[in-house]
Amino acid sequence: MKTSRRKFIQASATIASLASAQKLFSQSQKVTKPIVVSTWNFGVGANAEAWKILSKNGRALDAVEAGVQVPEGDPKETSVGLGGLPDRDGRVTLDACIMDENANCGAVACLEHIIHPISVARKVMEKTPHVLLVGDGALQFALANGFKKENLLTEESEKAWKEWLKKAQYKPIANIENHDTIGMIALDSSQNVSGACTTSGMAYKIHGRVGDSPIIGAGLFVDNEIGAATSTGVGEEVIRICGSHLVVELMRQGNSPQEACELAVKRIVKNQPEKSKEIQVGFLAINKNGELGAYALQKGFTYAVYSNDVPNKIFDAKSFY
């Protein structure tokens, strides 16, 4: 009888311990506002620029635009803006979108010759009745609004492209940043949320290919009542589930940002069980309480956080595999 009672107490303690651990695992990291978070290691430099605005009680929209301009203008970053790896025809095409606290949004896709597509996207949002401009139309709009036409193909990226042409094998590698995006979301001191997402897309893609990054609801979604989410990785799989919108809606249903990101990743696994083992997709989210979450298919997805509590630090996201 005593043995049974002892076993029962031990079992109960074990269950309680597991439940406590599970609760801790599912809780989102919480920081005080303002806060800016962004995908991958190059988010550190981007966050630093955004923080210059947020720390002075500036608007989240201005912060995210300024922040993502840093990797866009860096010729050494081969996945965003200047220096981005080209498509298989040797053309650097850029995608970007931006969204503010009032559900205003703008985007450009397959845009050539402009270093800062995020700023063109903002002009689309503020100066047109449209959300998305593409290709030559996006370029014409940019030039008409004072943007300078420039060559985005650096010597390094051109050399890499010519080397790729020898085999012409299209097989992006998970977690290699030259195949990824910067997504940035911020909560400012006025409790407003905005986000930006910009990329040169998959290296050596078919000319005209567009991923999730410029698509509102896929690569980025903001709802000022709830929070915001952004994504990175293989955009086709994010588009299939309207990933960032899904994360925000899951938060609306009462899930924490961490739980919402995990559920979205698991949706991809359910839809594409075999393919999901070979690719990378990651989600990053914040809610209006300043809680944040991140989750990916594979290990290796990193994100950067900057707030009064977290001085621009890189974190490793949890993963399904």
C-alpha positions in Angstrom: 0.0 0.0 0.0 2.8 2.4 0.9 4.7 1.4 -2.3 1.6 2.2 -4.4 1.1 5.5 -2.6 4.8 6.4 -3.2 4.5 5.5 -6.9 1.4 7.5 -7.2 3.1 10.6 -5.6 6.1 10.2 -7.8 4.0 9.8 -10.9 2.0 12.9 -10.0 5.1 14.9 -9.4 6.5 13.8 -12.8 3.2 14.8 -14.6 3.2 18.1 -12.8 6.9 18.7 -13.8 6.2 17.8 -17.4 3.2 20.1 -17.5 5.2 22.9 -16.1 8.0 22.4 -18.6 5.5 22.3 -21.5 3.9 25.5 -20.3 7.3 27.2 -20.1 8.2 25.9 -23.6 5.0 27.3 -25.1 5.3 30.7 -23.5 6.5 33.5 -25.7 9.5 35.6 -24.8 8.3 38.9 -23.5 10.0 42.3 -23.6 8.8 45.8 -23.0 8.0 48.2 -25.9 9.3 49.6 -28.1 10.7 46.4 -29.7 12.0 45.5 -33.2 12.6 42.0 -34.3 14.0 40.7 -37.6 15.1 37.6 -39.4 18.6 36.2 -39.6 21.9 37.5 -38.4 21.9 40.5 -40.6 18.9 41.7 -38.6 21.4 43.0 -36.0 22.5 45.9 -38.3 19.0 46.4 -39.5 17.6 46.5 -35.9 20.3 49.1 -34.9 19.1 51.5 -37.6 15.4 50.9 -36.7 16.2 51.5 -33.0 17.5 55.0 -33.8 13.8 55.9 -34.6 12.0 53.7 -32.0 14.2 54.9 -29.1 13.1 58.4 -29.8 9.4 57.5 -29.7 9.3 57.4 -33.5 6.8 55.5 -35.6 7.2 51.8 -36.2 6.6 52.2 -40.0 9.5 54.6 -40.3 11.7 52.3 -38.2 11.1 49.2 -40.3 11.7 51.0 -43.5 15.0 52.5 -42.3 16.0 49.2 -40.8 15.6 46.9 -43.8 17.4 49.5 -46.0 20.6 48.5 -44.3 20.9 45.0 -45.8 19.2 46.3 -49.0 22.2 48.7 -49.5 24.9 46.3 -48.5 26.7 44.7 -51.6 28.0 41.9 -49.4 24.5 40.6 -48.6 23.6 38.3 -51.5 20.0 37.8 -50.6 18.7 41.4 -50.4 18.9 44.4 -52.6 22.3 45.5 -54.0 24.5 42.4 -54.5 21.6 40.0 -54.5 22.2 36.8 -56.4 20.5 37.0 -59.8 18.0 34.7 -61.5 19.2 32.1 -64.0 19.2 34.8 -66.7 21.7 36.9 -64.7 19.1 39.6 -63.7 18.7 40.8 -60.1 15.0 41.1 -59.4 13.8 42.4 -56.0 10.6 41.9 -54.0 9.4 43.9 -51.0 6.3 44.9 -49.1 5.5 47.2 -46.2 2.4 47.5 -43.9 1.4 50.0 -41.2 -0.8 50.1 -38.2 -3.8 51.3 -40.2 -3.8 48.3 -42.6 -2.2 50.4 -45.3 0.2 48.4 -47.4 2.3 48.5 -50.6 4.5 46.1 -52.5 6.7 45.7 -55.5 7.7 42.4 -57.2 10.3 41.5 -59.9 11.7 45.1 -59.6 15.1 45.7 -61.3 17.7 48.4 -60.9 16.5 50.0 -57.7 18.6 49.5 -54.5 15.8 50.1 -52.0 12.6 48.3 -53.1 11.1 48.8 -49.6 10.9 52.5 -50.2 9.3 52.0 -53.6 6.8 49.8 -51.8 6.0 52.5 -49.4 5.5 55.0 -52.2 3.0 52.5 -53.8 1.2 52.4 -50.4 1.1 56.2 -50.0 0.8 57.5 -53.5 -1.4 55.0 -55.4 -4.7 53.3 -54.9 -2.9 50.0 -55.5 -1.1 47.5 -53.3 1.3 45.7 -55.7 3.2 46.9 -58.7 5.4 44.4 -60.7 8.2 44.3 -63.3 8.5 47.2 -65.7 5.5 49.0 -64.2 7.2 49.0 -60.8 10.4 50.3 -62.3 8.6 53.1 -64.2 6.8 54.1 -61.1 10.1 54.1 -59.1 11.9 56.3 -61.7 8.9 58.7 -61.9 9.2 59.1 -58.1 12.8 60.0 -58.1 14.5 56.7 -57.5 17.8 56.2 -59.3 18.4 53.4 -61.8 21.5 51.4 -60.9 23.3 48.2 -61.7 22.6 45.7 -58.8 24.7 42.8 -60.1 28.1 43.1 -58.3 31.2 41.4 -59.5 31.0 38.8 -56.7 27.4 37.9 -57.5 28.1 37.8 -61.3 31.0 35.4 -60.6 28.8 33.1 -58.5 26.1 33.1 -61.2 28.6 32.1 -63.9 29.9 29.3 -61.7 26.3 28.1 -61.2 25.7 28.1 -64.9 28.3 25.3 -65.3 25.8 22.8 -63.8 22.7 24.9 -63.6 21.3 22.9 -60.8 18.5 24.6 -58.9 18.6 23.3 -55.3 18.5 26.0 -52.6 20.2 25.0 -49.4 18.4 25.4 -46.1 19.7 28.1 -43.8 22.1 29.6 -46.3 21.4 33.3 -46.1 22.1 33.9 -49.7 18.7 32.3 -50.3 16.8 34.2 -47.7 14.9 37.3 -46.8 14.9 40.0 -44.1 11.5 40.4 -42.5 11.2 43.0 -39.8 8.3 43.9 -37.4 8.2 46.5 -34.7 6.0 47.7 -31.9 6.6 51.4 -31.1 6.1 53.4 -27.9 2.6 54.4 -29.1 1.6 50.7 -29.1 1.4 50.6 -32.9 2.8 47.8 -35.0 4.3 47.9 -38.5 6.3 45.6 -40.7 8.6 45.3 -43.7 9.9 42.4 -45.8 12.4 42.6 -48.6 14.5 40.1 -50.7 16.2 39.3 -54.0 14.4 36.0 -53.9 15.7 32.6 -54.6 19.1 32.6 -56.3 19.0 31.4 -59.9 15.2 31.3 -60.0 13.2 31.3 -63.3 13.0 35.0 -64.4 9.7 36.4 -63.1 9.4 34.1 -60.1 8.0 35.8 -57.1 8.0 34.3 -53.6 6.1 35.2 -50.5 8.1 38.3 -49.5 6.0 40.9 -51.4 2.7 39.3 -50.8 0.6 40.7 -48.0 -0.6 37.9 -45.9 2.2 35.5 -46.9 5.6 37.1 -46.2 4.2 39.8 -43.9 0.9 40.7 -42.2 0.1 43.4 -39.6 -3.1 43.7 -37.6 -2.8 46.5 -35.1 -5.4 44.9 -32.8 -3.4 41.7 -32.5 0.2 42.0 -33.7 2.3 41.1 -36.7 4.2 38.2 -38.3 6.8 37.8 -41.1 8.4 34.8 -42.7 11.6 33.6 -44.4 12.6 30.6 -46.4 11.0 28.8 -49.3 8.3 31.3 -50.2 6.2 28.8 -52.2 5.4 26.9 -49.1 4.5 30.1 -47.2 2.2 31.2 -49.9 0.3 27.8 -49.8 -0.8 28.5 -46.2 -0.9 32.3 -46.3 1.6 32.0 -43.6 2.0 35.4 -41.9 -1.8 36.0 -42.0 -2.3 32.5 -40.5 0.1 33.3 -37.6 -1.7 36.5 -36.8 -5.1 34.9 -36.9 -3.9 32.1 -34.6 -2.8 34.8 -32.2 -6.3 36.4 -32.5 -7.7 33.0 -31.4 -5.7 33.3 -28.2 -2.5 31.6 -29.1 0.8 33.2 -28.0 3.2 34.3 -30.8 5.3 31.2 -30.1 2.3 28.8 -30.3 1.1 30.6 -33.4 4.4 30.2 -35.2 4.6 26.6 -34.2 1.1 25.8 -35.5 1.9 27.5 -38.8 5.0 25.4 -39.3 3.1 22.3 -38.5 0.6 23.2 -41.1 3.4 23.1 -43.7 4.5 19.8 -42.4 1.0 18.4 -42.7 0.6 19.7 -46.2 4.0 18.7 -47.5 5.4 16.0 -45.2 8.2 14.8 -47.4 9.2 18.2 -48.9 9.2 19.8 -45.4 12.2 17.6 -44.4 14.4 19.2 -47.0 13.5 22.9 -47.0 13.5 25.7 -44.5 10.7 28.0 -43.5 10.7 30.2 -40.4 8.1 32.5 -38.9 8.7 35.4 -36.5 5.8 37.2 -34.7 5.0 39.8 -32.0 1.8 40.7 -30.3 0.5 43.9 -28.8 1.7 42.9 -25.3 5.3 42.8 -26.5 5.5 39.0 -26.5 7.4 37.4 -29.4 7.8 34.0 -30.9 9.8 32.2 -33.6 9.8 28.8 -35.0 11.1 27.0 -38.1 11.1 23.7 -39.9 14.8 23.1 -39.5 17.4 24.1 -37.0 19.5 27.1 -37.9 16.9 29.8 -38.2 18.1 32.9 -36.3 16.5 36.2 -35.4 17.5 39.4 -33.9 15.8 41.3 -31.1 16.3 44.9 -29.9 14.4 46.5 -27.0 15.1 48.3 -23.8 15.5 44.8 -22.2 17.4 43.1 -25.0 20.3 45.1 -26.5 20.2 43.8 -30.1 20.8 40.1 -29.5 20.6 37.1 -31.8 18.5 34.1 -30.8 18.2 30.6 -32.3 14.6 29.7 -33.0 13.2 26.3 -32.0 12.4 24.0 -34.9 10.1 21.1 -35.8 12.9 18.8 -37.0 
